[in-house]
Amino acid sequence: MTLSQQLWQANQTLAQACLAHPFVQGIATGTLPKNRFAYYVGQDAFFLEAFAKAYSLAGVRSPNWESFQIFHNLAGGVLQELKLHQSYAAKWEVNLLNVSPSPATRRYTDFLLATAWNNPAGLTAVAMAPCMRLYAFLGQELAKNGIPKHQYSDWICTYSSPEFLPLATELETLVDRYVETKEIAEPIYHYAMLCEYEFFQSAWSFPEKN
């Protein structure tokens, strides 16, 4: 079992907690209150901007040209994801230029950028891998019985798509290739998974309005 597989397996409790979270299940059934999803869209766009910056910083710190190209390609994938959020924002009337990050969002982005500024590229990949693997997992689980037809179908379609999973796998190859010990990776990976759960919890806790 590779290092990235070991880290993912060690955090299955959190992965399953995210899948069972009422926010994610609300997306699955299409019953999530619209204002909570709109709030999530803004927070996630703020997060993805930091995610793209972390990829770029990791690219600068890459040990070779091959890994630089991979980080650059992955950053491009985030830019495509942000375009999806722009379409969401127009649909849900979210001003992406005026997003105030929640404490959960700020903790996550500060963690990612601090990791990218202060560590080798491999450890930045460790901090970022949980997001990619978790969303691929959630997308595939929610699409097991086919893509449902409701207002959040695009979200499920995006993260269950054949194009998304290879991005997660590509990032994990950098973890496996450039991280020397499991011990140094474990707390970073686990904290990122905690941030993922808290991100969903923050969006779910956003006050519902009629």
N, C-alpha and C positions, 0 to 999 in steps of 0.2 A: 504494500500500500504506500502510495506517495505521501509526502509531507502534507500537501494540500488536502488530500483525502483524509488523512489522520485528523487534521484540524477541523474539517467539516464534520466528521463523524463525532468528534469530541464535543461538538456544539449542537448536537441534534435536539437536545431539550429546548434550546432557544429557537431553533429553526421550526420545530413543531409548535412552540408557543406563538410564533409569528403567524404561522398558517392558521392557527385556531383563533387568533385575535379577532374581536368583533369588527375592527376596521377592515381587515383583509376579507373576512367572511361577508361583510357588507358589500365589498366589491364583487365577490363571487356570486352573490345572489342579486345584485343590482339594487339592494335596499339601503345602501349607505346614504345617509342624508347628504344632499347636494352641497351644503355649505361646508361640511367636513371634507369632502373630496376637493372642493375648491381651495380650501385652506391648505390641504396636503400638496396640491399642485404648486402653490407659491413656495411652500417650504422646500419641496423637492427640487424646484428650479434653483433656489438659492444653494442647496446642497450640491447639485450637479455642477454648478459653476466652480465650487471648491474642489470637487472631484476631478474636473478637467485640469485645474491648476496643479493638483497633486500628481496627476499623470505627467504633466509637463515637467514638473520638478524632478520626478523620478527619471524622466528621459534624460535630463541634463546630467544626472548622477549615474546613468547607465554604465556598466562596466565594459560594454562593447557596442558596436554599431547595430548588431542584430537586436539586442534588447531595446536600444533606442527606437528602432523602427517599430517594435511591438508596442511600446508605450505611446508612440506617436499615433499609431493606428487605433489604439484603444481610446485615446483622447478624441479622435475623430468620431468614434462611436458615441461618445457622450454628447458631442455637438449635435448629432442626429437625434439623440434622445431629447435634447433641449428643444429641438424643433417640434417634436411631438407635444412637449409641454406648452409651447407657444400656441399650438392649435387648441389644446385644452383650455389655456388661459382665455383665448377669445371666446370659446364656447361657454365657459363658466364665469366670464367677466372678472377675471383676476388680473390685476395690474402687476406684472412681474418686475417692473421697475421700482416698485414701492413695497417690497416684501420686508417685513421686520422678522428676523429669525427668532424662533422660539428658543428657550433655554436648551431643549433637547437638540434642536438643529445646530445651535451654536457650539454645544459640546462636541458634537460629531465633527463638524467642519474644522474646529480648532484642533481636534485630535488628529485628523487627517493631514492638515497642513503642517502641524508641528512635527509629525512623523516624517513627512516628505522633506522638510527643511533640514532635519537633524539626523537622518539615518540613511544608510545605503539604500539603493533602489529596491533591493529584495525585500526589505522590511516594509517599505511603502506598499509593495505589492501585497504583503500579508495584511496590512491595514485595509486595503481596498477590496481584496478578494471576497470577504463575506458578503458585501453588498451585491456583487455580481452573481455569486453562486446562489444566494438566498432568493434573489428576484427570478433567476432561472427556475429554481425549485418551486417558488410560489406560482409562477406562470404555468408551469407544466402540471402542477397539482390542480389548479383551478380549471385547466383545459382538458382534464382527463376524459371527461364525457362530452367533449366538443365545446367550441366557443359559444357561450350563451348569448342570446340576443337581448341586450339591455344597454343602458346608458354607459356602462363601464366596460363594454366588450373590447374596445380598443386597447385598454390597459392590459387585459388578459391576453389579447392577441399579440401585443408587442413583446411581452416577457415570456410567452410560450413559443415564440417564433423560432424557426430553424436558424435565423440569423443571430439571435441573442446568445444562445448557449455557447457557440464557439468563442465569443468574446470572453465569457467567464472562464472557459477552459484555457484560453490563451494567456490570460492573466495568471492563472494557477501554474502554468508552466514556468513562469518567472519565479514564483515562490519556490517551486521544486528545484529550480536550477541555481538560484542565487542565495538561498537561505541555508546556512550551515547547520544550525541546531534547532530541534523542536522546542527546546526550553526557552529560547529567546523569542520564538514566534508565538507561543501559546497565549501569553497575556495580551499581546497586541490583537490577535485574531478574536479572542474572547471579548475584549472590550468593544471591538467593532460590532460584534454580534449583539451585545447589550445595547449599543447605540441604535442599532436597527430596530430592536423591539421598542425602545423608548421613543423612537421616531413615530412609529405607528400609534403608540399610546398617546403621544402628544396630539396627533391629528384627531384621534378618537375623542379626546377630552375637550376638543374645541367646542364651545357652546353651540348647541343646535338652535337655529332660528327658523321661524316659519317663512 
